[in-house]
């Protein structure tokens, strides 16, 4: 005779395996370290400063 299994426990174990697989996939797809986020922030701020420094008409009081 075959082995008797509890279907509820088997279903829960299967769901746990599926969730873990999708979590692993999401970690590799979306996960970034704090250092990577800081590098992106610094480079974005530098690009904004560079762009602002090249403006032709500064956002200040109007000159006559």
MOPAC internal coordinates of N, CA, C and O (Angstrom, degrees):
PM7 1SCF
backbone

  N    0.0000 0     0.00 0     0.00 0    0    0    0
  C    1.4357 1     0.00 0     0.00 0    1    0    0
  C    1.5256 1   109.52 1     0.00 0    2    1    0
  O    1.2310 1   120.55 1   -25.66 1    3    2    1
  N    1.3238 1   116.56 1   154.34 1    3    2    1
  C    1.4543 1   121.68 1  -177.74 1    5    3    2
  C    1.5183 1   112.26 1   -76.84 1    6    5    3
  O    1.2310 1   121.74 1    -8.20 1    7    6    5
  N    1.2946 1   114.27 1   171.80 1    7    6    5
  C    1.4584 1   120.38 1   179.91 1    9    7    6
  C    1.5327 1   109.68 1   -79.16 1   10    9    7
  O    1.2310 1   120.67 1   -43.79 1   11   10    9
  N    1.3144 1   116.32 1   136.21 1   11   10    9
  C    1.4535 1   121.59 1   179.94 1   13   11   10
  C    1.5289 1   108.26 1   -85.72 1   14   13   11
  O    1.2310 1   121.29 1   -51.71 1   15   14   13
  N    1.3393 1   115.13 1   128.29 1   15   14   13
  C    1.4634 1   119.41 1   179.60 1   17   15   14
  C    1.5157 1   109.77 1  -126.07 1   18   17   15
  O    1.2310 1   120.91 1   -27.61 1   19   18   17
  N    1.3016 1   115.86 1   152.39 1   19   18   17
  C    1.4501 1   121.83 1   176.24 1   21   19   18
  C    1.5281 1   106.93 1   -87.93 1   22   21   19
  O    1.2310 1   120.40 1   -64.14 1   23   22   21
  N    1.3346 1   116.85 1   115.86 1   23   22   21
  C    1.4640 1   120.96 1  -175.18 1   25   23   22
  C    1.5261 1   111.94 1   -64.20 1   26   25   23
  O    1.2310 1   119.89 1   145.25 1   27   26   25
  N    1.3105 1   117.82 1   -34.75 1   27   26   25
  C    1.4651 1   120.96 1   179.87 1   29   27   26
  C    1.5210 1   109.86 1   -64.05 1   30   29   27
  O    1.2310 1   120.36 1   135.12 1   31   30   29
  N    1.3207 1   116.92 1   -44.88 1   31   30   29
  C    1.4576 1   120.65 1   179.89 1   33   31   30
  C    1.5308 1   111.02 1   -67.29 1   34   33   31
  O    1.2310 1   120.36 1   141.54 1   35   34   33
  N    1.3209 1   116.91 1   -38.46 1   35   34   33
  C    1.4633 1   120.98 1   179.38 1   37   35   34
  C    1.5296 1   109.83 1   -65.24 1   38   37   35
  O    1.2310 1   120.12 1   139.01 1   39   38   37
  N    1.3218 1   117.38 1   -40.99 1   39   38   37
  C    1.4583 1   122.33 1   179.18 1   41   39   38
  C    1.5296 1   110.62 1   -64.44 1   42   41   39
  O    1.2310 1   120.60 1   136.43 1   43   42   41
  N    1.3219 1   116.46 1   -43.57 1   43   42   41
  C    1.4648 1   120.44 1   178.87 1   45   43   42
  C    1.5259 1   111.00 1   -64.67 1   46   45   43
  O    1.2310 1   120.05 1   139.57 1   47   46   45
  N    1.3058 1   117.51 1   -40.43 1   47   46   45
  C    1.4649 1   121.04 1   179.41 1   49   47   46
  C    1.5358 1   110.28 1   -64.75 1   50   49   47
  O    1.2310 1   120.58 1   139.20 1   51   50   49
  N    1.3238 1   116.50 1   -40.80 1   51   50   49
  C    1.4631 1   120.81 1   178.01 1   53   51   50
  C    1.5274 1   110.26 1   -62.78 1   54   53   51
  O    1.2310 1   120.29 1   135.42 1   55   54   53
  N    1.3316 1   117.05 1   -44.58 1   55   54   53
  C    1.4661 1   121.21 1   179.56 1   57   55   54
  C    1.5265 1   111.48 1   -62.73 1   58   57   55
  O    1.2310 1   120.60 1   140.56 1   59   58   57
  N    1.3326 1   116.46 1   -39.44 1   59   58   57
  C    1.4707 1   120.14 1   177.75 1   61   59   58
  C    1.5256 1   111.29 1   -62.51 1   62   61   59
  O    1.2310 1   120.51 1   137.45 1   63   62   61
  N    1.3324 1   116.62 1   -42.55 1   63   62   61
  C    1.4675 1   120.56 1   178.88 1   65   63   62
  C    1.5242 1   110.72 1   -63.13 1   66   65   63
  O    1.2310 1   120.00 1   138.15 1   67   66   65
  N    1.3259 1   117.60 1   -41.85 1   67   66   65
  C    1.4647 1   121.39 1   179.99 1   69   67   66
  C    1.5322 1   110.96 1   -65.91 1   70   69   67
  O    1.2310 1   120.40 1   137.70 1   71   70   69
  N    1.3318 1   116.84 1   -42.30 1   71   70   69
  C    1.4670 1   119.92 1   178.94 1   73   71   70
  C    1.5170 1   111.01 1   -64.75 1   74   73   71
  O    1.2310 1   119.99 1   140.00 1   75   74   73
  N    1.3149 1   117.62 1   -40.00 1   75   74   73
  C    1.4589 1   121.16 1   179.32 1   77   75   74
  C    1.5337 1   110.31 1   -64.99 1   78   77   75
  O    1.2310 1   120.37 1   140.78 1   79   78   77
  N    1.3188 1   116.90 1   -39.22 1   79   78   77
  C    1.4663 1   120.14 1   179.07 1   81   79   78
  C    1.5257 1   110.53 1   -64.75 1   82   81   79
  O    1.2310 1   120.01 1   136.97 1   83   82   81
  N    1.3274 1   117.58 1   -43.03 1   83   82   81
  C    1.4664 1   119.63 1   179.58 1   85   83   82
  C    1.5278 1   110.61 1   -70.25 1   86   85   83
  O    1.2310 1   119.77 1   146.54 1   87   86   85
  N    1.3281 1   118.05 1   -33.46 1   87   86   85
  C    1.4637 1   120.72 1   177.53 1   89   87   86
  C    1.5235 1   110.46 1   -66.14 1   90   89   87
  O    1.2310 1   120.19 1   139.79 1   91   90   89
  N    1.3112 1   117.25 1   -40.21 1   91   90   89
  C    1.4580 1   120.89 1   177.76 1   93   91   90
  C    1.5194 1   110.52 1   -63.37 1   94   93   91
  O    1.2310 1   120.64 1   137.62 1   95   94   93
  N    1.3051 1   116.38 1   -42.38 1   95   94   93
  C    1.4594 1   120.87 1   178.47 1   97   95   94
  C    1.5329 1   110.74 1   -63.01 1   98   97   95
  O    1.2310 1   120.08 1   136.88 1   99   98   97
  N    1.3242 1   117.46 1   -43.12 1   99   98   97
  C    1.4582 1   121.02 1   179.50 1  101   99   98
  C    1.5237 1   111.74 1   -66.36 1  102  101   99
  O    1.2310 1   120.18 1   143.42 1  103  102  101
  N    1.3275 1   117.25 1   -36.58 1  103  102  101
  C    1.4698 1   119.82 1   178.41 1  105  103  102
  C    1.5197 1   110.55 1   -62.92 1  106  105  103
  O    1.2310 1   120.29 1   138.94 1  107  106  105
  N    1.3211 1   117.05 1   -41.06 1  107  106  105
  C    1.4621 1   119.11 1   179.96 1  109  107  106
  C    1.5234 1   111.35 1   -73.47 1  110  109  107
  O    1.2310 1   119.96 1   148.35 1  111  110  109
  N    1.3171 1   117.69 1   -31.65 1  111  110  109
  C    1.4603 1   120.46 1  -177.34 1  113  111  110
  C    1.5207 1   112.05 1   -79.88 1  114  113  111
  O    1.2310 1   119.47 1   134.90 1  115  114  113
  N    1.3267 1   118.62 1   -45.10 1  115  114  113
  C    1.4569 1   121.81 1  -171.34 1  117  115  114
  C    1.5212 1   113.98 1  -110.32 1  118  117  115
  O    1.2310 1   119.55 1   164.84 1  119  118  117
  N    1.2922 1   118.46 1   -15.16 1  119  118  117
  C    1.4586 1   120.72 1  -174.32 1  121  119  118
  C    1.5230 1   111.86 1   -74.36 1  122  121  119
  O    1.2310 1   120.97 1   -49.99 1  123  122  121
  N    1.3096 1   115.75 1   130.01 1  123  122  121
  C    1.4582 1   121.43 1   174.83 1  125  123  122
  C    1.5149 1   107.98 1  -135.03 1  126  125  123
  O    1.2310 1   121.27 1   -30.90 1  127  126  125
  N    1.3064 1   115.18 1   149.10 1  127  126  125
  C    1.4492 1   118.78 1  -179.69 1  129  127  126
  C    1.5172 1   110.02 1   -77.65 1  130  129  127
  O    1.2310 1   120.62 1   -14.50 1  131  130  129
  N    1.3069 1   116.42 1   165.50 1  131  130  129
  C    1.4600 1   121.72 1   179.15 1  133  131  130
  C    1.5252 1   110.14 1   -62.31 1  134  133  131
  O    1.2310 1   120.42 1   141.37 1  135  134  133
  N    1.3103 1   116.79 1   -38.63 1  135  134  133
  C    1.4660 1   121.07 1   179.80 1  137  135  134
  C    1.5321 1   110.95 1   -62.98 1  138  137  135
  O    1.2310 1   120.25 1   138.30 1  139  138  137
  N    1.3209 1   117.13 1   -41.70 1  139  138  137
  C    1.4698 1   120.28 1   178.20 1  141  139  138
  C    1.5227 1   110.95 1   -62.97 1  142  141  139
  O    1.2310 1   120.37 1   139.33 1  143  142  141
  N    1.3273 1   116.89 1   -40.67 1  143  142  141
  C    1.4641 1   119.91 1   178.52 1  145  143  142
  C    1.5206 1   110.66 1   -64.78 1  146  145  143
  O    1.2310 1   119.92 1   140.18 1  147  146  145
  N    1.3390 1   117.75 1   -39.82 1  147  146  145
  C    1.4623 1   121.19 1  -179.82 1  149  147  146
  C    1.5240 1   110.76 1   -66.71 1  150  149  147
  O    1.2310 1   119.98 1   140.95 1  151  150  149
  N    1.3216 1   117.65 1   -39.05 1  151  150  149
  C    1.4620 1   120.68 1   178.19 1  153  151  150
  C    1.5244 1   109.71 1   -61.61 1  154  153  151
  O    1.2310 1   120.16 1   136.46 1  155  154  153
  N    1.3139 1   117.31 1   -43.54 1  155  154  153
  C    1.4607 1   120.92 1   178.78 1  157  155  154
  C    1.5211 1   111.36 1   -63.31 1  158  157  155
  O    1.2310 1   120.15 1   138.91 1  159  158  157
  N    1.3260 1   117.33 1   -41.09 1  159  158  157
  C    1.4625 1   121.46 1   179.53 1  161  159  158
  C    1.5239 1   110.78 1   -63.66 1  162  161  159
  O    1.2310 1   120.29 1   134.13 1  163  162  161
  N    1.3213 1   117.04 1   -45.87 1  163  162  161
  C    1.4650 1   121.16 1  -179.34 1  165  163  162
  C    1.5294 1   110.62 1   -63.30 1  166  165  163
  O    1.2310 1   119.99 1   135.24 1  167  166  165
  N    1.3086 1   117.63 1   -44.76 1  167  166  165
  C    1.4631 1   119.86 1  -178.72 1  169  167  166
  C    1.5284 1   111.01 1   -66.66 1  170  169  167
  O    1.2310 1   119.89 1   143.64 1  171  170  169
  N    1.3232 1   117.82 1   -36.36 1  171  170  169
  C    1.4669 1   120.96 1   177.23 1  173  171  170
  C    1.5298 1   110.46 1   -65.51 1  174  173  171
  O    1.2310 1   120.20 1   137.80 1  175  174  173
  N    1.3461 1   117.23 1   -42.20 1  175  174  173
  C    1.4618 1   120.82 1   178.76 1  177  175  174
  C    1.5210 1   111.05 1   -65.10 1  178  177  175
  O    1.2310 1   119.50 1   140.53 1  179  178  177
  N    1.3226 1   118.55 1   -39.47 1  179  178  177
  C    1.4601 1   121.52 1   177.94 1  181  179  178
  C    1.5252 1   110.75 1   -63.51 1  182  181  179
  O    1.2310 1   120.55 1   138.68 1  183  182  181
  N    1.3237 1   116.55 1   -41.32 1  183  182  181
  C    1.4612 1   120.17 1   179.26 1  185  183  182
  C    1.5339 1   110.38 1   -64.73 1  186  185  183
  O    1.2310 1   119.75 1   140.62 1  187  186  185
  N    1.3233 1   118.08 1   -39.38 1  187  186  185
  C    1.4649 1   121.21 1   178.19 1  189  187  186
  C    1.5272 1   110.71 1   -64.85 1  190  189  187
  O    1.2310 1   120.06 1   137.35 1  191  190  189
  N    1.3436 1   117.50 1   -42.65 1  191  190  189
  C    1.4619 1   120.63 1   178.88 1  193  191  190
  C    1.5235 1   110.90 1   -63.78 1  194  193  191
  O    1.2310 1   120.47 1   138.98 1  195  194  193
  N    1.3244 1   116.71 1   -41.02 1  195  194  193
  C    1.4556 1   120.93 1   178.93 1  197  195  194
  C    1.5219 1   110.67 1   -62.88 1  198  197  195
  O    1.2310 1   120.60 1   136.39 1  199  198  197
  N    1.3067 1   116.45 1   -43.61 1  199  198  197
  C    1.4627 1   121.13 1   179.48 1  201  199  198
  C    1.5246 1   110.80 1   -65.80 1  202  201  199
  O    1.2310 1   120.23 1   136.35 1  203  202  201
  N    1.3260 1   117.16 1   -43.65 1  203  202  201
  C    1.4656 1   120.67 1   179.07 1  205  203  202
  C    1.5264 1   111.32 1   -64.74 1  206  205  203
  O    1.2310 1   119.70 1   146.91 1  207  206  205
  N    1.3118 1   118.18 1   -33.09 1  207  206  205
  C    1.4550 1   121.88 1   179.40 1  209  207  206
  C    1.5144 1   112.78 1   -70.23 1  210  209  207
  O    1.2310 1   119.58 1   160.06 1  211  210  209
  N    1.3169 1   118.40 1   -19.94 1  211  210  209
  C    1.4574 1   122.12 1  -179.22 1  213  211  210
  C    1.5265 1   112.88 1   -99.79 1  214  213  211
  O    1.2310 1   119.59 1  -169.81 1  215  214  213
  N    1.2994 1   118.38 1    10.19 1  215  214  213
  C    1.4710 1   120.44 1   178.57 1  217  215  214
  C    1.5234 1   109.77 1   -67.43 1  218  217  215
  O    1.2310 1   120.56 1   -36.49 1  219  218  217
  N    1.3252 1   116.53 1   143.51 1  219  218  217
  C    1.4518 1   121.44 1   179.47 1  221  219  218
  C    1.5180 1   112.38 1   -82.32 1  222  221  219
  O    1.2310 1   120.04 1   137.59 1  223  222  221
  N    1.3284 1   117.52 1   -42.41 1  223  222  221
  C    1.4537 1   119.75 1   177.81 1  225  223  222
  C    1.5219 1   108.59 1  -118.02 1  226  225  223
  O    1.2310 1   121.57 1   -73.35 1  227  226  225
  N    1.3475 1   114.60 1   106.65 1  227  226  225
  C    1.4658 1   118.71 1  -176.18 1  229  227  226
  C    1.5343 1   111.47 1   -65.24 1  230  229  227
  O    1.2310 1   121.22 1   -27.89 1  231  230  229
  N    1.3014 1   115.26 1   152.11 1  231  230  229
  C    1.4679 1   120.80 1  -179.58 1  233  231  230
  C    1.5100 1   109.17 1   -84.22 1  234  233  231
  O    1.2310 1   120.98 1  -102.91 1  235  234  233
  N    1.3076 1   115.73 1    77.09 1  235  234  233
  C    1.4652 1   121.40 1  -179.82 1  237  235  234
  C    1.5124 1   109.06 1  -139.97 1  238  237  235
  O    1.2310 1   120.13 1    12.24 1  239  238  237
  N    1.3360 1   117.36 1  -167.76 1  239  238  237
  C    1.4610 1   119.25 1   178.98 1  241  239  238
  C    1.5254 1   110.66 1   -65.16 1  242  241  239
  O    1.2310 1   121.12 1   -34.45 1  243  242  241
  N    1.3333 1   115.46 1   145.55 1  243  242  241
  C    1.4546 1   120.91 1  -178.52 1  245  243  242
  C    1.5281 1   110.61 1   -70.44 1  246  245  243
  O    1.2310 1   120.80 1   -41.80 1  247  246  245
  N    1.3401 1   116.08 1   138.20 1  247  246  245
  C    1.4610 1   121.75 1   179.39 1  249  247  246
  C    1.5166 1   109.41 1  -104.14 1  250  249  247
  O    1.2310 1   120.76 1   -37.12 1  251  250  249
  N    1.3384 1   116.15 1   142.88 1  251  250  249
  C    1.4758 1   120.57 1   177.26 1  253  251  250
  C    1.4839 1   112.03 1  -116.26 1  254  253  251
  O    1.2310 1   120.10 1   180.00 1  255  254  253

